[in-house]
Amino acid sequence: MSKAKDRLDPNAPGLDEMTRKRRRALVSMQQMSTEELLRLAVRAGIYTKKGKLKKPYRKDAEPSASRPAD
């Protein structure tokens, strides 16, 4: 197992269930190809099918309460 995967061990002691789920998801994403990651980001609404960031994620978008201003 790589060092990054070791740090993301979902079975590490003291973790709550939500942290375990996030770690499992991150390990799965690390194993995806670039194309698979782009498809995932398109489904999540982060990128367009052409590979462009959607407006809420671009630098020219208005800052939101959940994203600090640069």
PyMOL commands that set and color helices and strands:
alter all, ss='L'
color gray80, all
select helices_A, chain A and resi 3-7+17-30+34-43+55-57
alter helices_A, ss='H'
color red, helices_A
deselect
rebuild
show_as cartoon
